[in-house]
Amino acid sequence: MSHQNEQPEEMSFWDHLDALRKVLINSGLIVVVISLLFFSFMFRIFDSIILAPTSSNFVVYRWMCALSTRYDFLPDLCNNEFKVDLMNYNLNSQFFVHMSTSFWLGLVFSFPIVVYQLWSFISPALYEHEKKNARIAFFFGNIMFYLGLFVGYMTIFPMTLRFLATYQVSEMVPNIISLDSYMSNFLTLIFMMGIVFELPLLCWLLSRMGLLTRSFFKKYRRYAIVIMLIVAAVITPADPFSMIIMFFPLYLLYEGSAFVVRKDIPEDEEEEEEEPETTSESNDQA
């Protein structure tokens, strides 16, 4: 009985520091192990995934070609001659690209496990409602991030590559694309879309803090649509169909962000909420 009534001893500062050190070491080992796995299969990953958009046989290009041949009002998007030949100018570039890409992929795909490790360290200090909100943010944050990576790989990067690789200020200036330039744009655009897709989660958190309401999105919707159309046109100015493909996921993000935030509280309801407080104060004075 005496053992059942005993309360767990509170951890000291050094105990917390030691626990955090173990979490960081475990997280680092997880990133290293997953990076090594990607390093082992990087040759296949490069051929079948990373370099796939350089050929007209890429699945997105074939879908676009099929749509353009099926519907007459769409522009001709079939270009079987499209191919990007990458060049390597530095002796050590290919090895460092192999290393850095393995690390970035390992970091991205180990991110949920690392966050869970940190969560196990922080969660004992949180209240139950804070734990619930954190679980929701963790779950949907991961889904939206990987969905953004998928959209970036399937739409943003292929459309950007297809335009920039064929654009010339003069026929006397051919495009010679380096491996470093290709990988820089590949990682930047795809990871950027993963971060952009966290916008609904950010808006939800701001709404929970009382800093953002649905009226904001309603008020600035027209301006947002114009900005998104400009961004889509800048990335893919080749034809209207490609611009629509770029615009559609951005617009869905905007509407999704508006959906997850809180509705505006009418002024009448706010006054009704304040009235009981004033009446209670008068009763206390009486």
N, C-alpha and C positions, 0 to 999 in steps of 0.2 A: 504494500500500500504506500509506503513511504517513497518508493521509486516512482509510482504513478503520479504523485503530487509534485514531484520535482520539476521545476521550470528549466528550460534550456538556458544555458549561460549565454550572455550577450558576448558577441565577438568584439575583440579589441580592434584598434586601428590597424595594428600589424597583422591581425588575422584577416581583416578585410583586404589588406594589401597583398597578402599571400594568396588569397582566393582569386583576386583579380589577376595576379601573375600567372596562376595556373590556367585561367580562362584565356588569357592572351597567348600563352604557349600552345594550348590546344588549338586555338583558332589559327595560329601561324602554321602548325603542323598540318591542319586540314587543307589550308590553301596550298601548301607545298605539295602534298600528296596528290591533290586533284590537278595541280599544274603539271606534275610529272606524268600523270595519265594522259593529259592533253599533249604533252611533249612527245610521248611515245607514238601517238596516233596522228601527229600533226601533218604528216605527208598526205594521208588520206583526207584529212579535214581540209587541207588547202585545195586539193584537186577537186573534191566533190562539193564543197560548201563555199569556202572563201573566194576561190577563183571562178566559181560557177557563173556569176554575172558578167564575166568577160566574154562569153560566147553567146551567139544567137540561139543556142539550144537551151538557154536558161528557162526554167518553167514559167516565170513571169512574162518573158518575151513571147513565149508560145501561147499563153493565155491571151495576151493583148492581140496577137496576130489572129487568133481564132475569133475573137470578138469583132475585130475590124472586117474580117471576111464575111461574118454572119450578118452584121448590121451595116447597111450601105451608108448611113449618115455619119459613121465614124471614119476618121482618117485612116489611111493605109499605114498600119503599124508593123507590117511584115518586112523585115530586113534580114534576110538569111546571110548577108555578107558581113554583118556586124561581128567584129572580133577585136579584142584589145590585147595586144602583145606587150607584155611587161618586160622592162629591161632592168638589169642590175649593174650599177656603176661603181659600187664600193666592194672591196674584197670580202669584208666581214658582214655585209648587210644581210645576206640571206640567213646566216647563223643567228644574228641578233634579232631579226624578225621572227625566226622560229622560237627563240627564247622569250621575247616580249609578248608575242601572241599567246603562247602557252600560259604565261603568267596572268595576262588579262582575262583569258577564258577561265582559268582556275579561280581567279578572284571573283568573277561574276557568278559562276555556278556554285561556289562555296559560300556565297554571301548569306543565303538563308540559314545555313548551319552555323556560321559565325554569329549572326544576330541571335540565334537561339542560345548559343553559349553565353553571350552577353546578357540575354534575358534571364537565364538561370541565375546570374549573379545579382541582377537588379530587382527581380520580381519580389523577393522576400520583404523589401522595404516599401512596396506599393500597397495602396488600399485595393479592395476588391473591384470597385468601379474603374480604378485606374488600370488594373490588370485587364479588365474586359476591353477597354478602349485600346490598350496596347495590342491585344490579340487581334482585334479587328484591323488595326492599322498594319500590323505585320502580315496578316493574311492577304488583304487586298493590295497592299503595297508591293508584295512579291508578284502577285498575279499581273498587276498593271505594268510593272517593270519588264517582265519577260514578254508580255504582250507588246510592249513598245519596241523591244529588241526584234521581235518577229516582224512587226510592221515596218521597222526601219530596214530590215534585210530584204523584205519582199517588195517594198515600194520605194522608199526614200532613196536608198543607195543605188538600186538599179536604174531608176529614172535619172538621177543625177549623173551617174557614170555614163549612161547612154547619150546624154546631151553633151557633157563636157568632153568626152572622148572623141566625139565627131565634130565638135565646134572648132572652126578655124577662122582667124582674122584674115588669113590669106592662104591661097593654095600653095604658096611658096614656103609656108611654115608648117611642116607635118608635126603631128602629135607623137612625141616619144615619151611614154609614161613610165616612170621608174617604179620599182617595187615599193620603195619607201613612201612615195607619194600615194600610191594605191592603198597601202595599209593604213596610212594616216587618215585618209578620207573614210575608209571602210570602218575603222574603229570609232572615229569621231562621230560620224553621222548615225551609226547604229546605237551607240551608247547614249548619244544625245536624245534620240527618240525614246530610249528607256527612261531617261530622266524626265522628259516632257510628259510621258504618260503617268507620272506621279502627280500631275496637276490636280486631278479629282481628290486624291488623298490629302494634298496640301490644303485645298479649299475646304474639305471636310474638317480638318483640324482647326483652321481659322474660324469656321462656323461654330465649332464646339467652344471656342474661346470668345464668341460673341463679336468677332471682328468682321464677319462677312455674312451677307444675307442674299437671298435670291433676287432681290430688286437690283443689285449691282449688275448681274448678268443680263437682266431684262433691259436695263438702262443703256448698257454699252454693247448690246448684241450687234447692232449695225456696224459700229466701228470695228468690232472684233472680226466680223465677216470680211470687211474690206481688207484688214491687215492680213488675215489668213489667205485671202485670194492673192494678195501681193506676194506673200511668202511662197505660195505654191507656184505663182508665175515666175518668180525669180529662180526657183530651183529647177523647174521644168518648163521653160518658155517655148518648147518646140511645137506643141499643139494643145488645143483645149482639152482633149480627152485625158492627156497625162496630167494637166493641171487639176482636173476634177478628181483624179485618183489621189493626188497629193492633198487636195483640200478636204476631202471627205473624212479621213481619220482625225484631222485637226478640228473640224466642226463637231464631230462626235465627242471629242474630248471636252470641248467647251460646253456642250449641252449636258454631258455627263457630270461635269463639275457643278453646273447649275442645279442638277437634280439632287445631288447629295447634300447640298447646304440647306440650312434651315430656312423655312419660310419666314416672311416678315410678320411681326406681331402687330395687328391693327391697334391703332391708338385707343379705341374703345376698350379693348381687352387689357391694355396696359393700365388704363385708369381704374378698371375693375379690380386689377391685382393690387393697386395701391390703396384702394378704399378700405379693405379689411385692416391694413396696417394702421391707418389713421383712426379707425373706429376703436381698435384695440388700445391705441395710445390714450384715447379719450376715456375709455373705461378704466384704465390704470390710474389716470389722474383722479377720476371720480372715487 
